[in-house]
Amino acid sequence: MIKSELITRLAQEMHLSTQNAKVVVETIFDEIIQTLLEGGRVELRNFGIFSMRTRKSRMGRNPKTGEQVFVPEKRIPYFKAGKAIVNAINGKK
């Protein structure tokens, strides 16, 4: 499912216009992103947890030339699926 499909489905389920559903979806996404940028975490019960992790700097290798290159420290978003999702995927109740 892509974002436009999510918007269409939300509009149908909640009897909203597509424009209003788009505002709802984008607001939720924007708030998740803003919380992560501020160093927080977003916990959606029965769905999962969004948080940030830091990858340490390291020496990497350019695959084309084989030369060693420095890879700086960086922050990456991380998602841990909730128990309900894991059980649903694995066919458990």
Secondary structure as GFF3:
##gff-version 3
##sequence-region A 1 93
A	DSSP	alpha_helix	3	14	.	.	.	ID=ss1
A	DSSP	alpha_helix	18	37	.	.	.	ID=ss2
A	DSSP	beta_strand	42	44	.	.	.	ID=ss3
A	DSSP	beta_strand	48	55	.	.	.	ID=ss4
A	DSSP	beta_strand	58	61	.	.	.	ID=ss5
A	DSSP	beta_strand	68	71	.	.	.	ID=ss6
A	DSSP	beta_strand	74	81	.	.	.	ID=ss7
A	DSSP	alpha_helix	83	89	.	.	.	ID=ss8
###
